Amino acid sequence: MTAHRRRLTRRGLLTATAALAVPALHIPASAAADRTDRQELAVVKQLEAAAHPLFSTAPGGRSSDLAALGDLIGDTPVVGLGEATHGSHEFFTLKHRVFRYLVEEHGFTAFALEASWTAGLEIDEFLQGGDGDARRVADRALAGSPWHREEFAELIGWMREHNRRNPHRPVHFLGDDLGLPGLGDRVFRRVLDLVRPGHPEEAARLTDLYAPLRPLDDALGYFERPLAERLANAELSRRAFELTSSTGDEWAVQHARVIADTFAFLTMDRDNPATVSAAEQLRDRAMAHNVLWWQRRTGHRILLSAHNGHAGYASTLPDLYPVPQGAQLRQALGGRYLAIGTTFDRGAFLTTEDGAGSDWRPVSVPPAPPGSLEHTLDQVRHRDFYLPLRRLPAPASSWLATPHPTYDAGTTFDPKAAAALAPAAAYDVLIHLHEVAAARELRV
């Protein structure tokens, strides 16, 4: 592996050096010297006046503390709920709790996850009465992803039970990502099965176009194939998408689009930063398209679960994500999309050392240092809380509009390279947790 080899991560292909690396941000000693700086105290006081306490991150139980969040959401059809890490128990259970509240109190009917399109199809089949049990479905569909965790098996189990009790208002599961870590073969069969009855000649041509591509079980391994072969396969998948589009079957077209987007993504040259960035931008466009397609086709109100960098309007990796999924959803939906970010002051989460495909391991971080986003937030008197970011007075509004170092972990985490973010530029609402613990391994 060369010095410039990229590592495929859930947040992108992070560079080992050079152009796309996240620069280390050092907090000036003057900013760290006085924890009770007057301006900071004024900011904390205003944040405290606007904050709503969050009594628990555990799903179930009373939800009166979420009522103000429900008011902020209003009739918004798509809500993005981010996570500062891909491996924290509290972020995962919080999403379960918020989704359950939105289903029961606000008529939400779909949970969208930054997971593969094909994983979402498999999970949704189970929710609508398919065979199996929640833990085994989660184990199979989410294998290789950060969400192969007990917390998501429990969410899927609750969704299945909800549908059993409420057959006339079922909930659905959507995987809005590309075919990562793999497409499998089922999605190819779906396209052919949908096209064949009305368009047998097109189905025969699609069979030939897809033959060299299927199945795609291991996207990481696929990167080891020669670039020329990957480019040729991407062209086959593009031609298959165009052919499928001519049939007019909306589900077949959507499946074929995901296949084509996945193979286009996999043409990146991991030694070429320009192609890495282009592929990551394609991925965010594809995720936004998938959410919009689902919402417009079904009319469902959707809670979108993704990393902060994909759910919000601004990214801590702007070279990779200049226009994140959340920003694209805002462009398409206007005020009908609401972004909620999350932060934490200390604790543990799961990450990998070498990116996707390597083992997840717990990492702990100390209380956030003075000068950081979380340090100021953690001085608010509530242990956990949520905060609307619009219409706050100065100096809080100025502080929220200023980039601050922040804990930000995707599939990998480098404690020496602190990300920086201005929360008001990224989110409409911010949820802050005092402490998090590592998510629980799914055991079947």
Salt bridges, closest charged atoms under 4 A:
GLU40 OE2 - HIS375 ND1 3.37
GLU48 OE1 - ARG381 NE 3.85
ASP65 OD1 - ARG97 NH2 2.62
GLU83 OE2 - HIS86 ND1 2.55
GLU83 OE1 - LYS95 NZ 2.65
GLU114 OE2 - ARG283 NH2 2.94
GLU114 OE2 - HIS310 NE2 3.83
GLU122 OE2 - ARG140 NE 2.32
ASP124 OD2 - HIS172 ND1 3.14
GLU125 OE1 - ARG186 NH1 3.12
GLU125 OE2 - ARG190 NH2 2.20
ASP133 OD2 - ARG136 NE 3.61
ASP139 OD1 - HIS148 NE2 2.66
GLU150 OE1 - ARG135 NH1 2.61
GLU151 OE2 - HIS89 ND1 2.65
GLU151 OE2 - ARG440 NE 3.50
GLU154 OE2 - ARG440 NH2 3.00
GLU161 OE2 - ARG164 NH2 2.54
GLU161 OE2 - ARG165 NE 2.85
ASP177 OD2 - ARG10 NH1 3.09
ASP177 OD2 - ARG283 NH2 2.75
ASP185 OD2 - ARG189 NH1 3.10
ASP185 OD1 - ARG214 NE 2.73
ASP193 OD1 - ARG196 NH1 3.14
GLU224 OE2 - ARG270 NH2 3.06
GLU229 OE2 - ARG225 NH1 3.15
GLU235 OE2 - ARG238 NH2 2.61
GLU242 OE2 - ARG238 NH1 2.44
GLU250 OE2 - ARG297 NE 3.20
ASP271 OD2 - ARG5 NH1 3.99
GLU280 OE1 - ARG283 NH1 3.77
ASP284 OD1 - HIS310 ND1 3.06
ASP345 OD2 - ARG346 NH2 2.77
ASP378 OD2 - ARG346 NH2 3.67
ASP378 OD1 - HIS432 NE2 2.89
ASP378 OD2 - HIS434 ND1 2.95
ASP408 OD2 - ARG11 NH1 2.73
ASP408 OD1 - HIS307 NE2 3.77
ASP428 OD2 - ARG330 NH1 3.47
ASP428 OD1 - ARG390 NH2 3.14
GLU435 OE1 - ARG383 NH2 3.96
GLU441 OE1 - ARG443 NH2 3.18
